[in-house]
Amino acid sequence: MLTSEQISAYFENGYLLVEDVVTPEQLRRMQDITHEFIDRSRHVTASNDVYDLDEGHNSETPKLTRIKLPHKQHPFFWDVVKNSGITEVLRQLVGPNAVLQTSKLNAKAPGGGAAVEWHQDWAFYPHTNDDMLAFGVFLEDVTEENGPLQVIPGSHKGPVLDHSSAQGVFCGAVDPTDSDFHIDKAVTITGKAGSMSVHHARTLHGSAPNVSDRARLMLFYECCAADAWPLMGGSAYIQRLSQQEQWNDFLDRMIIGDPVLQPRMKEAPVRLPYPPAADVSSIFKTQKSGGAKSAFI
Ligand SMILES: O=C(O)CCC(=O)C(=O)O
């Protein structure tokens, strides 16, 4: 699926755009399911285990920041990561044994859908090695206007920046004035529906509010090599499981290959996502309640 040039570019720059990664049928099915979920959110008045609501959400104009853990909400979202072009890209970039870390469908609503402040995913969940990445499947066209993902090329080879705020808590965002944050190097990833962005877990990335009249629907799958074991962090629900449930959950998240019970250790800079912000139920809530400074004003 990927050419050797694309693979080299990913490892060199820490990001990639892959076009037509799913078939038109797979894309249509994902769009239909997503719109059914958005429609059902009309009756929801507060964020819950499925929806993260955006400001101004109501039954007439549903406004979501996120549908949480889509692979658990609908079997097709799991089927797609297991059996599509995405699976092949995963095999090429991460190797034969890979597991889903988490999934989310960021649904930036038209006319303001919240910004995601600049951060490194690695700061949320450091592992024993950093063979970890995030796929962002475009369920609609992504343009300059609807809050595209932006990345800093090469930042996956640099430091893990401080993600704490003036409140002294982990706010899930870097300080825009940090001397290691070079926003002038930012690259925007746009493309047609059915394309997919890839970014390494240490790549600095963020996205501006959606100033268009179209939703920016992006389905994120965050994946890692099966021999990368968490040092800390990860989805909140996993922390609440018993050991047996954690193991069952891990098996349920295997995308390709087999579990690897000898963690591979690789030197990589690490910071722990502590102390937590008041509300850690999504990145939007972590950044807001943690007092993140915005780079988008
Ligand atoms: O939705 C986006 O633009 C970025 C999402 C992201 O980085 C995240 O949810 O961690």
The ligand as an ORCA input file, in Angstrom:
! r2SCAN-3c Opt
* xyz 0 1
  O      -8.980     16.481     16.070
  C      -7.853     16.936     15.901
  O      -7.619     17.812     15.075
  C      -6.669     16.460     16.704
  C      -7.043     15.386     17.630
  C      -6.022     15.028     18.631
  O      -4.866     15.328     18.512
  C      -6.458     14.293     19.798
  O      -7.674     14.097     19.984
  O      -5.548     13.871     20.581
*
